[in-house]
């Protein structure tokens, strides 16, 4: 089918040629062959984003390079590169992750600072030679690491013409994407157009298929016409280099008339001419068309280049009011006036008569804050468009809201990776060959050196000023980060707040409750809401495809489904829930996909792991041995608001709280193993937990404490105690055990509930009649037992003794979750408290014994309504997501925050948010909680 639609792409020449290249090579290559052995050439895997599939040299180029120079070529493995690993092996290259043995390393895009290998030669697009502020830290790293940096942009011939570039391919892809975006924008404004049939560049196998599609679109324009409201449609092209030539090569397939700046006012007056409904207009402009001398004198090209401060741009008044789509391909430096300022755009957008003008900008040059002041960042292939509403000072991604559409993808040629790589490799090959032979005096190579041996090249000494101004900055990744938050429940707000505080991050809140997601999204910039149906695999896949990191706050049993989709899409993931067997089974798949899934990163589990591992690792570094570990954690109503029979109000999922009480548990205490069967936690409670004299705590064993010995790096057989527990106020477990025995916490599907009210639900469970008598009878208690009165009062507090709304739930426990979520919620002006307490019994290197504690007590904010639970779950999860977005986590697989590369920066960032652990050390076991606890019922 494809062959019927698209002719095969033309096969480009394998290498450069011409008299200049011949002159440049003749003398040097003959000498090199006899003076030194060839260099080892490395080809790095592109890692700026998953779409970057280009390569500097194709396997055909590598094969010829090895044959002609005898060079060894090492290629980093990649599963996304347009040419697979096997094709490079067949060409004679070695596949190896480690490029440290290479003398010179070829790449395409910028290299992360932490991946730069000292004392090498790097040949890349560094985006530093114009003093780009966001990349000055990168240039400083090249200097600090003694790297020779050769930049493709500076590889020019004797006439100053660039020799190695993707220019036309950027123009091809930028124009294709621009037409695609314009069609989408017009549809969002309520108008069908022929451009709606254009896809993004990456959906076409080759350029022949693109031209086939353009011919189809051209036919529709001529047959059906353009939307009347937007005619005439003027496409304005700036620049005359390869970028603009590539854009015109695409655009010129469409029916159009070329016009001049002087004709624009007359065309506007004649806008109802039927010709403009069936043909586009193309305007090619150069500097003389859009700048004028400030003093009113004539334009001089030479003067403009030497004294640009004497000129100003008149694009906003002379050209923009007539332009439908701007295709920007100019080379711009800060010494020149901007094509348009933000103020210029605001003026145009404020004019009602210009509402159909400046609909879209394809900024192929992608100069951030450059010729277009309001172009704030590079967009991505996944999310190619954003919108600038300069009148209201807004930047957003809602295609239906006001604003000019901007397409500013900074790696456009990778949308056409096969042809772009072959074209680029053809132009690079002669210089790669010279490099392989060690000819760094080659005029094209030597001219392109920005720095070497820790110093800037003479022609780039002016960058010292830019470096000084950027001193202390870190590399600014201008690519926007994208987070998918699955779930919009009680702990979501602090998470979104933390992530949204970074202006480079776009957040999608996906929930089965779309109205709830929208209410949350509307509070934050760069945040949108979406409907989440985890059972709809196609819709879920689409949501995950469009993000960089998934944060899952959905019910725990749904995490594996999201994790599986994330792994298939190569996306990292964060979740606050315990690692279930189903999640653990995905570990190897995540490793194979180079995906990190950070689990158990909330409060408990979560920052309890982090604080514990800090103490454990520090003790081990001193030669100490952990002999006892006790951890208590609880999220409760603040004491002054614990005004009900269980002393509890819900600050997180009621269902999660209730199901936790049904779990089995096991732990080790004072050398003995203890096991608690499923459903027996409440009757095996710890009636007193003496953490703080001012708190009347009781406690429950928390799941399997023993399983954490291995991830904590502890030797269980050499420990007296290994225990993790959950804190509650005294009296909680007694009432909850009664509810369990009455069948109100059953997870049996046969306990399905369909009742007219909570009262009917209670009657269905225990019968009708005298309630105190029924309760005493079902619980085998005396009617005069104080517990009966407490339970009766509790049920009244729960709202189960008065009429209410109908209740439908799959189990009795789910019905109780709904009831308690309403009756035991924190009211306005109330706050909660989180208590986390670790105790470590440490045998020191000298044989002495010490007790070290690490504790955190945090209160919610009654005024803002933010709970301590939401903050201590949401913020750690958000920090974990941020670490993944920043590529700070090298370990892959299903992870806990028990490794230093996670827990150390996470604790540091928590401190910056006011969540600080208090640590204390005492000598001797007699002061320990282990010594004071009553470990048997």
N, C-alpha and C positions, 0 to 999 in steps of 0.2 A: 504493500500500500504506500509506504513511504517513498519507494523508488518511483512510483507513478506521479507523486506530487512534486518531488524535489530532485533535480539533477545533482550528481555528485559534485562536491566542491572542487574547485581547481586546486591542483597540487602545487604549492609554492616552491620556488627555487631553494635548494639546500643551503646555499651560502651566498654571501655578498660578493659583488664583483665590481669591476670598473677600474679606470685608470688610476684614480686616487688610491684605492686600496692596493693596487699593484705596486705603486711607488712606495707606499708606506711599508710594505712588507719586504720588498726585495732585499734591501741591505741587511735588515735586522735578522730575518729568519735564517739566512745562510750562516751568519755568525753564531747564533744561538745553538744551532744543532751540534756544533763542535765544542761549545764552551761549558755546557751544563746539562744535567739530566732533566727531563721534564718534571713539572710540578705535579702534585696530587691535587686534583680538582674535586671539590665537594659540591653537591647540589642539595640544598636544604628543602625540607618539606614546608610548604606554606601553611602557616597556622594562624593568620590574622582572623579568619573566620572559615566556616565549613564550606563556603562557596568558592574559596580560593583554590581552583583546580589547575591553574596554569603552572608551567615550568619554564625555566630559563633556556634549557636545551632539551630537545626531544631525543628519544632513543636513536633516531637516525643521525642527529648531530653528534651524539656521544660516540656512536660507532665510528664515524668518520674522524672524530677528534683523536680517539685512541689509535686508529690506523695511521694517521698522519703524524702524530707527535709521540706515540708510545706512552702517553700520560695515563696514570691510574685515575679512574673516576669512581668516587664513592657517592652513592645516592641514598638519602634518608628514605626509609620506607613510608609509603602513604597508601591508604585505601581509597582516597578521594581524588587523587591526581588523575588528570585526563588520560595519561599514559600509565599503565599499571606497572608494578614492580618487575614482573616477569619480562616485560619488553625491554627494560633497562639491563636486566641480567643477560638477555639474549644479545644485547648490543655490546656486552663486554664489561659492563659496570659491576661494582660490588654494592650490594644492599647492606647498609649498616646504619644503625641509629646514631652511632658515635662519629662525628665529623672532626674530632680533634686531630686526626692524622692528616687532614687535608691542609694544603698550603693556602689555597684560595677557595672561597666558598661563594657560589653563585645562588642568588635568590631572586625574588620579585619584590615583595612588599617589605616593610620595616621589620626588623628583628627585635623581639622583646629583649630588654636590657639583660635580664637574668639568663638569657640563652646565648649571649655573645661570648665567643671563645677568644681569650686574649691572644694578641700577637699574630692574628691571622689577617688575610686580605679578604674583605667582603665586597662583593659587587652586587648592588641592590638599588632600588629606588629608596633613598633614605629620607627624602623630603626635608632636608636640612639646609641646603645651599642658599635658600632665600631668607635664612634666619627665622624659619617658622617657629614661633614661640613654643608651640606644643611639642616640638621634637628636639628642642635644645638639650633637655636632659639626656636624650639618646645620643646626640653628638658629643656631649661631655663624656658619656660612657665609652664611645669609640676612642676618645683621647686618653681617658684613664686606663683603658685596657691595651693601649699601644697597638690599636688596630689600624690597618691601612684601609680607608674607605674609598671605594670607587663608585661613583654614582652614574647610572645610565643616562640621566638627564644632561649630564655634562660631557658625554661622549659625542664630540662634534668633529666635523672635518675642517679643512683649511678655510672654508667659507663660513664656518660657524653653524653649519646645518647639522642637526641631530642625526646620529647614525643608528641608534638603538632605541626603539620606541614602539608602543602599542597604539599610538595616536589615533590612527584611523579606526581601529577596532573599538576604542573608547567612544569615538563618534558614532560608529555603527550602533553599538548597544545603547548609548545614551539617547539617540534619536528614536530607536525602536521603543525603548521604555517610556520616552516622553509621549509618543503617540498613544501607547497603551494607557498611560495615566490620564491623558486628556480625554480619552473615551470614557474612562471610569468617572472622571470629574463631571463631565457633561451629563452623564446619566444620573449622577447624584443630584444635579441641579434640575433634573426633570426633562432632559433632552436626549433622545436617541441620536446617535451619529455614526458615520461609517467607521470611526476609530475604535468603536467598541469591539470590533472584530480583531484588533491587534493584541497579541499576547506579549509578555515580557520576552526579552531577547533569549533568555536561557531555555525557553520551551522549544526553540527551533534547532534542529540538528546542525544546520549550516546556513550560510548566507543565501544560498540558492532558494532554500525554503522561505526565507524572509522575503526575498524578491517576489516569489510566487504569491505570498500573502498580500504584499503591497499592490500587486497588479489586481488582485481581487478587490481590495479596498478602493483602488482607483476607479474600478468599474462602478462601484456603488456610489462614489462621489458624483460621477458623471451621470449616472442613471437616476439616483434618488435625491442627490443634492445634500447640502449642509444645513444645519438648523438656522432658520431665518434670523432668530434673535441674536446670533453670534456672527453673522456675515457683515462685512468681509472678514475672513479669518487670515490674519497676517502672522506669518512665522518670521521672526527676526533673528538673524544669525550674526553673532559677533565673532571676530577672529577670522584668520584666513589660513591657519595651519592645518596640520593633519587631523586634529580633532574636528574642526568645522568641515573639512573636506569629507571626512567619514560620515558626518551627520547629513551633509548634502547628498551624498551618494545614496542614502536611504530615502530622504525626503523627495529627491528628484524623480523617484518612481511614481509620485502622485501628480495629478494634473495641477499645474500651477502657472502663474505668471510672475516673472521677476519685476520688481518695482524699485524705485529710488526714494530716498527720503523726501525729496522735493514733491513727489507725487502724492504723498500721504494725505494732506488736507483735501485734495480734490477727490481722492478715492472715498474719504469719509463722507463728503457731500453727496457722492453718487452711490451710497451704500446699498440702495435698493435695486441696483442693477442686477438682473438675473444671472449675469456671468459670475458674480461673486458667490452664488449659491452652488455652482458646479465646478469652481476652480479655487484653489488656495492661492495666496499671495506670499511671495518670498522676498525678504529684504535682507541683503547682505550689507553690513555696516562695518566701517573701520573707524579709527580714532577721529579722522577729520569730519566724520558724520555726527559724532556725539560729544565732542569737546569744543570749547571755544576759548579764546584768550579772554582773561578777566578784564583786560583794559580795552577790549573790542578790536584789537588788531587782527590781521589775517593769520590763519593757521600755518604753521611751519613744522613739518615732520621732524626735522633736525632739532629745532628749538624745543619741541614737545618732549623729545627723548632726553635732552640735556637739562631742560628747565621745566619739568612738568608742573612745578608749583605755580607757574604763570597761567595755568589753564584750569578750567572747571568743566564738569560734565553737565550736558544739557539733555541727556538721554531721557530723563523723567518727563521733560516738557515737550521734547521734539519727536520722540519715537515711541516711548512706552504707552502714551494714550491711544495709540493705534494698534498696539501689539496684542495678539491673542496668546501667543506662546513665544517666549524668549529662549533661544538655544544659545547658551553662553559658552564660548570656547576660547576666550581671550587669555593670553598670558598677562598676569597682573603682578605688580610689585607695589609695596606700600608707598613708594614715592609718587605714584600716579593717583589722580583723582578717582574715586570710586565710580563705577558705572551708575549705581543707584545706592542711595542711603536709605536707612529705615524711614526717615522722614519723607523722602521722595515717595516711597511705597505707600505710606500712610495718606499722603495727599491724594494720590490716584484712587486709593480705595475709598476715600471719603466722598468722591465725586459720583453722584448718582448716575450721571450720564456715561460714566466709565465702568459701570459694574460688569460689563461683558468683556472688558479688556484685562490684560495681565492675568489670564486664567491660570497659566502654568509656566514654570521655568524648568528647563532641562539644563542644570548647571553642570555641564560635563567637565569643565575645568576644576570644579570642586575645590575652590580656594575658600577655606573657612574664614568668615569675616573679612573676605577679600574684596573683589570688585563689587560684590553684592553684600552690603554690610549686614543684612538680615539673614544671610545664609550661615546659620549657627553651627551646623554639624554635618558630618557625612551620614547619609542614610544607608540602608543596607538592601541587599537583594531580597531578603525576606520581607523587609518593611521599607519599600523604596520611596515612599512619599510622606512628606509632612506639610503642614499648612501654616502660613504666617499671616495673622490678622494684625497688621501694624497699627490700625486705628485704635484697637483695644489693647495693644501690647501683648498679644497672645500668640503662642505657638502650640499647635495641637495636631491630632491625627484623625480628626473626624471629618471625613470627606464631604459631609453635608453642611458643615459649618462654614462661615465666611473665612476667606483667606486665599492667598495665592498658593497653588500647589507647587512644591519644590521637590525635584528629583536630584539628589546630590550624591549618588553612589560613587565611592572613590575607587572601586575596583571593577569598573564596567567591563573591561576586556575579558574578565573571567566568565562572563555570561556566554562568551563565544570561545571557550578554552582551547578547543582543538586548532582552529585556524589562527587564533591569536598566538598560541605557543609556537606554531610552525613559522609564522611570520616573524615573531620576535627572535626565535632561534636562528633564522636565516641571517638577520641583521647582526646578531651578536657573534655568530660563529667566527668570523675573522679575528675578532679581538679576544675571544675565548682561546683561540689557537695561539695567539701571541702570548697570552697570559700563561697558558700551559707550558710554553717554551721559555718562560721567565723573562719575556721582553717587556718589562715595566717602563722602558723608555719609549715604547711605542707612542707616537704623538697623540693618538686618540685616547689611550689609556692614561698616560701621564697627565693630560689636561683634565681628566675626570677625577683625579685624586683630590679629595677634600681634606683628608688628614692622614698622617702616618707617623709612626715613632713618637706618639704623644704630642704632636704639634700640628697646627693647621698649615695647609699648603699656602705658599705665598699669596696666591690669588684669592685666598679665602680668609685672610687675616682679619677682614672686616667683621667676621662672625664672632670675634672675641667680645665685641660689645653686646651682641645678642646673648651670648653665653653668660656674660656678667649680669645682665638684666634678669636672666632666668635662673640665677644661682639659687640652689636649694629646691627647685621644682622637681617633680617626678614626671616620668613620661605620661603625657596626657593621651589616653586612648580616645580618639574623637568618635569612634564608632559607638552608637547607642546600645545600651544593654537592655535586654528584654526579659522580664520575669512573668511567668504565669503563676498566679496564686489560685490554687484549686481549693475552694471553700471560703466562706465569708462569715464564719461564726464568731464566737465570743472573744477569741484571742487575735483576730485578724487586724484590728485597727493599729496597734503599735507596730506590727510587722510592716504594714503598708507605709505608715508614717516614717519608719526608719529608711526603707528603700526609696521612698519618694523624695527624701531629703537630698539624694544625689541627683543632680539635674540631668545626668546622662542616662537615666533609667526610665524605661517605659514599663508600665505594669498593667496586666490584664487580670482582673478579678473574675474568675469563673465560678459560678455557683448554680445549684439547682433552684435557688431563690433569687431570681434575677433582680427583683425590686430591692432586696437587701444588698446585693452586690452593687447596684447603682447608687444606693444611698451612701455606701462606703466610698465608691470611686469618685463621686462628685466632690468629696472633701479634699482631694489631692490632685496636684498637677500631673500631667502625662499618665493618667490612670483612666482606664475604661472598664466597663463591665461586659460580661458575656455569659450566655447560658451554658451550664455544664450538665451533661448527661453522660456519666461514666460508662453507661451501658452502650452508648453509641460510639463504637470504635472509630468510625470515620471522622466524626466531629471532634472526638478527643484527639485523634492523630493530627488534625488540622490545627487545633489549639497549641499542641506541643511543638509542632513543626515551626511555628512562628515565634518561639521563645528561645532563650539561652539557658535558663534555669527554671525548673518547676519546683514550686513550694506546695506540698500537699498537706492541707489541713482537713481533708475529708475524713470520714470514719475510717478507723485503722484497717478494716477488712478490705477497703477499696485501694489502699496504697499499692499492692502488687500490680493491679491493673494499670495504674498510672506509671509505675516504675517500668513495667514491661514496654509500654509505649515510648517512654523517655529513652530507654536503652536502644530501642530500634531506631530512634531518631538521633541518637548520639547526644542527648541532652542530660545535663547534670540535674540532680534532684535533692530536695531537702524535705525531711518530715520529722515531726516531733514525737512520733509514736515509737513504741517498742518494736524491735526487729522480730517479726513473726517468722516461723519456718518458711512460709511462702516468700517473704522478702529475702531471707537468707539464701534461698535456692537460686536467686537471680544474681548472686555475687559474681560467678564466673562470667556470665553473659555481660555484666557491667564492665568487668576487667577487659574482656575481649573488645568491647566497644569504646574503651578508654573513657568510661563514664564514672563519675563519683556520685554515689548516693549517700548523703550524710543523713543518717537516721538518729533517733533518740537525742534530738537537739532542741529540747524545750526546757522545762524546769526539772522535772523528775519523770522520765529520764531526760538528761540534757546537761544543764550547767552543774548538776551534781557530779556527773562524770568528769567534767572539766576541772572543778575544784579538787576532786579526789585525786585525779592523776597528777596534778601539780604537786601536791604534798607527797604522793608516792614516789614520783620521779626524783624529787628533791631529796627525800630520805635515802633512796637507793644511791644517789650520787655521793652521799656522805658515808656510804658503806653500811647504812642501816637496813634492818629487816622488819617488814610489817608483820606483827604477830596478831593484831586485832584490828578489824575495821567495822565500825558501826555507823550507819547513815540513817537519819530521820528526815522526812520532808513532808510538809503539808500546806495546802492552800485552804484557808479558812476565812470565815467572817471575822473582822476585827472584834476583839473581846466585847466592846461596847455595843456591837450589833449582832452578837450571837444569842439573840433573844427568842429562841425556840427550843423545843425539847431535845433536838439533836445538836444544837449549837452550831448549825451549819447553814450556809447559803451558797448557792451555786455561782461560781465565777468561771466555770468551764463546763463542758458537755455533761449534763446530768446522766446521760446514758453511760458515759465513760466512768463516772464516779460509781454508779450502781454496779456495773459489770465487774469493776475492780474488786468489789467486795465478795464476789463469787469465786475468785481465782484460788487455786491451790497455792501452797507456798512451802519453801524449805529454806533452812538456814543452819548455821553452826554457831553454838554458843558455849563458851567454857569447855571446849573440847568435845561436845556432844552434838550429834546431828538431830535436827528436829524437822518433822514433816507435818503439814496441815492439809487435810483433804479438801477437795473442792466443796465450797459451800460451808466450810467450818471456820472461816476466818473470824467472824464476829464472836463466836463462842470461845475462840482461843486468843482473844484480845489481850494486850498488855494494859492492865487497868491503870497503871501510872507510869509516865515517862518523865523522869525528873531532869528535864533540860534546863528550864528556867523556873525559879521559885514563883514568879508571878503568873505562870501559865499552868492551868490544870489540864495537862495533856494525857490522853490515852493513845494507844497505838495498835496498828495491825501490821503483821509481816507482809512484805511487798514481794509477791511472786517468788521466783527462784533466785535467792541471793547468791547461791553458790556459782551460778553461771558467770558471774562477773569477775571471779578470781582470775580466769585466764585472760580476758581482755584488759584487766587491770595489771597484769603481770605479777600476780600474787601466787604464792605456793600454798594452796589450801591445806595440804597435809601438814604444813608447819605452822598453821595459824590456830589460835584458840577460838577466835570468833570471826564470823563473816556474816554480817546482817544488814539488810536494808528494810526500812519500815516506813509506814504512812502515819502521819500525825492526825489526830482528831481531838476535840474537846471531850472530857469525861462525860459519859452518858450516851454518846453517839452509837456505839456498837450495840448496846442493849436494845435500843429501839429498832435499829436496822435488822438485828437478828430476829426480832419479832415479826417484822414485815416479811422476812425471808420464810420463816416458818408458817406464816399465814398464806403463803403462795403468791404474794404480791410482787415478788422479784423473780418470778419464773421466766426462763428463756425457752421453755417448751413451746413449740409452735401450736400445740393444742390449747395453750392458754390465750389464744387470740381474743382480743377484746373489741367488742362493739356494744357500747353502753350509752344510754341517754345522758349520763352524768357520772362524775367521780363517785357519787354516792351509790349509784346503781352498780358500778364496777365493784365497789367494796361489798355490797350486798351479794353480788354474784359469787364473790370469793369466799365469804364467811357465813352467809345466810342473813336472814332478817330476824329481828327480835331485839331484846335488850342487849345493847352493844357491849357493855362491860361484861355481862354474863357470857356472851358469845366469845369475846376475846379471851377471857379466863379459861373457858372450856377448850378452845382450840389450842391454847398454849400450855394447858395443864397447870394453870396457876390458880391460887385462891382469889376469889373476887375481891378480897381485901388487900391483896398484894399491891404495894405502891406502884409497881411496874404497870399494872393494868390502868391505873389512873394516868400515869405518864403517857402510855400508848394512846389512850382515849384523847388526851389533850393534843398529842402529836397529830393524830388523824384530823382533829378539828383544825389545827394550824395548817395542815396540808390542804384544807378546803374540801375534805372528803365526807363531811357530815352535813353539807348543804348542797342544794341543787346547783348545777353548773352546766357548762357546755357539753355536748356529746363528745365521746372519746372513742376513737377507733385506732387500734394499734395491733401489730402482729403478735406481740407477747405481753404478758402482764408487766414485765419489767419496762417495756417501752411505754406502756400506759402510765406507769408511775413516773417515768422520766418526764412525760408531758405535764403531769400534775405538779411535780416538784419544781419544774422549770418556771412555772407561773407563781406558785405559792411561796417558794423559798428563794426568790431572786433578790439581789441587792437592790434596795430602793434608792431613789435619788437622795444624795446626801450621805449615803452609807459607803463604807469602804471595807476592803478585805485585807488580809495579811498573809504573807508567805513566810514560812520558817523552814530553813534548810540547815541541818547540823551534821557535820562529820566528826567522828573521833577515830584517831589512829593510835594504836599501841605499837610503839617502835622500839625494837631492841637495837641499841646503838653499837657502833663498831667497838667501843671499849667495854661492852657487856652491860652497861647501864640501861635502864628502861625509862622511856619518856612517853608522855601522852600529849598528842598535838590535836587541836581542834580547828576546824574551819567552819564558819557559820555565816549565814546571811538572813537577815530579817528585813522584809520590805513591805510597806503599806501601800494600798491603793490611794488614788487621789480622789477624795469625795467630791471636790469641786468640779473637776473635769469629767469624772465618771470613769476614768481609766483604772482598771483593776490591777492589783499587783500580779495576779495570775496571768492576765493578758500580757503584761509587760515582761514577765520573766519567762514566758513561753514564746511570745511573738518576737521580741527583740533578739534572743539567741538564734532563732530560726532565720531571721532577717540577716543577721551578721554572717551566718553560715552561707546563705545565698550570696551575700556580697563577696565573701572569700572565694566562692566558685566563679563569680563574674570576673573577679580580678586575677583568676588563674593562680591562686595562692595554695591550692590543694593539689599536690602531685599524685597522691595515692588514689588508686582507682578501685572500684568495687563497692559493696555495701558496707558502709563504715559507721562506727561510733566516734564521738568526739573524744576518744581516748588516746589519740596520737597527737604529738606535740605540735605538728604543723596546723592542727585545728584548734586545740584547746588553748594554746598560748596566745595567739592573736585574738581569739574570741574573748578570753578573760580580760585582755587589755582594752578591748572595745567596750565590753560591759562596764568597766570602771569609768570610761568616758561618759557612760549613760547613767552613772550614779549607782550601779549595782556592784558593790564592793564586798568581798568576803573578809571577815575579821578572823585572824589567825592567832592562836595562843598555844604556848607550850608549857607543860607542867612536868615535874619529875615524879616518878613513882606511880604504881598502878592503883594505889588506894584512892586517888582523886578521879579515877576514870568512871565514865558512865557504865562501862562494862562491869565494873565492880559494884555499882549501885543498883543496876537493873535487876529485877526479879524475872529470870528467864523461863520459869515454868509456871503454869497457871495454878 
